[in-house]
Amino acid sequence: MAQLDFYANSSDIIEVIDYMFELSPMRLFEAYSHTDHDIREFKSSSDILMSSHIEDNHGGIFVRGWWESVTSTPFVKTFKLSPNIGKYRQSLEGVGTFQLIQGRPHDLVENALSLSRFTHWDERGARQGAHFSEGDINEVNWNEFKSLSGKLHRHLRNKMFHAKLFKRPILKGAYSELKNGGKLFGQPGVYCLGSVEIES
């Protein structure tokens, strides 16, 4: 599993999503639909901002998607719910998809901002996962996936970061909140702008 952890507020995540659309043609969806609603697709970051997505996710962004040059076989999975909750929900699934989830202030840890995370399967991990078919795994252009993911990693680490906490990039908006008295949650503690662990 390929993974990049970083600190970001909503404006940072929107900038990350804009860059991902610029990298290569991309399809982007909410990770999970509303109860008893079909899953929503976002054609741009503006679609996210004009929807109720951030409010629905308690102030954060939680999306899944794929670059069209990487795969063409992701699918929407519909699963039943307990009758007291609703009839169904949908989620985006597939070995060639990525997930982007925005960290939010942790109300149990001094309201410190949690890590945001970009993740996806790599080929080795996918082949070890028993729930993927050989056909689905072989359909993914793993070299292209690695290339696009690497470009995103380098962009965040080299272009978008303003500081680092334990080598994890702190993006512009999150850093601005730090300067205004905000805090970051990172094992094993909570950190503020004067913390020696934060590197400029």
N, C-alpha and C positions, 0 to 999 in steps of 0.2 A: 504494500500500500504506500503510495507516494503522498506526502503530507507537508504542508507549509503552515506554520503557526505564526501569527502576527497580531499586533494590537491596532484596532481600527474603530472609528465611530461610523455613523451612518454615511456621512459625506465621503469618508475614505472608501467604504465598501462600494458606493456608487461609482467612484473613480476606478476602482478595480474592475468592476463589471464593464464599464465603458472600454477599458483597455482590452478586456477579453473579447468583446465584440469586434474591436479593431484588428485583433490578431488574425482572425479567420472567421468565415461565416459560422454562426453559432445558433443553436436552439436553446432557449432557457425557460424553465418552468418553476413554479413553486414546488418545493420538495413534497409537500402533502396538500391535498385539497381541503377546502372546508368540508365539514360533515354534510353529507347528502348533496354535494356539488361536484361537478367535474373539475379536474385540475386546470389551472390557468397557465397560459403561455405568456411570456413577456418578450416583446420584440425589441425592447430597449430598456435602459435604466429609467427612462421617463415613464414607461408603462408601470414599473414598480412603484414609483413615487405617486402616480395618479390613482393607483389601486389602494385597497385596504390592507395590502400584504404586510407592511411594517407594523401596523396596529394589530393585525391578527397574530403576529409573532412576538407580541409583548415588547415592541420597540426595536426589533431587529430584523435582519434579512436572512432567509433560509431558502436557498434555491438549489436546483440540480439542472444539469444540462449536458450538452455535448457539442463538440466541434464537428461540423459535417464532413470535414476531411479525415476525421478519425474513425467514425462509425455511422451506421445507418439503421442500427437495430435496437436502440432503446425502446422501451414500451411503457405504457401506463398500466399499472396494476390496480385493480379494484378489489378492495377487501371489505367484508361485512363487519358491521359493528354490533355491539350488544343493543338490543331493542330500546333500552332506556337511554342510550346515547344518540342513536340514529340508525339509518339503514346502511350507509357505506361511506368510505373515503377512498381517495385515489393517491397513488404515489408514483413518481418516475423511477424506473429501475433500468438496469442494464450494465454490463461489464465495461462498456466504453464511456460511461457517464462520469462526470465530476460532481462534487458537492461543495458548496460555499456557504458557510454559516458564520454569521456575525456574532462576536462575543458582546455581551451586554453587562451593565453594572451588576455586580454580585451583591444582592441585598443582605446576604449573611456575612459578607466580608468587607465591611466599611464602604459599601457601594463602589468597590474598586472594579475597574473595567476588566472583564475576562478576555481570554484569547479568542480571536477569530481564526477560522481554519478552512483551508482549501485542501481537499483530499480526492484521490481517485485510485483505482486499481492500477498496479503495474502488471506486466505480463507474467512475471514469476508468481506473484501473489494470486493472480486470477487462475493460473493453471493448478495451483494448490487448493483452490476453493472448489469443493465438490458440487456446488449448486450452479456452476456455469457449464454449458455444453461446449464441446470442442468446436462446434461450428460457430457459436457466438464469439468465442475467444479468438478464433482464426480470422473472423471478419474485421476485427479491430486493427487499424493501422498503428501498431505500437510505437514505431519509430516516429511517426507524426505526433502521436500523443505525447511522447517524451519530449519532443522538440518544442511543442506549444507550451506544455507545462513548464519546461525549463525557461522559456522566454518570460513567462509570467513570474516565476520565482526570481529571476534576475532583475526584472523590472521593479518588483517590490523591494528587493534587497538593495538595489543600487540606485534607483531613481526616486522611489516614493518614500523611503524611510527618512526620518529626522533624528532618530536615536535608536538604541537597541537595549533590550532587557534580556540577559542570558542569550544573546545573539539573535533574539527574535525581533524583527523590525517593528518599530513604533511609527505608524504613519502620521501624516501631517495633522489630521483632525484630532487624533488621539493625543498627539504631543501638545497640541494647543490646549486641550483640556487639562493635561498635566500642568502646564504653565499657569492655569487658572485654579490650581489647587486640587485637581483630580488625582486619582490613584490607580495603580495597575495591580491586578491580582495575578501572581505568578509563583508557583511553588518554589520556595517554601513559605512565602509570606506576601505582604502588601508593600508596594513601593511607590514613592512619590518622587518629584523632580530632583530633590537633593540626595536621593539614595545612590550610594557608590556603585551599585549594580547596574544603573542606567548609564550607558555609554553614548556619548554624542557622536 
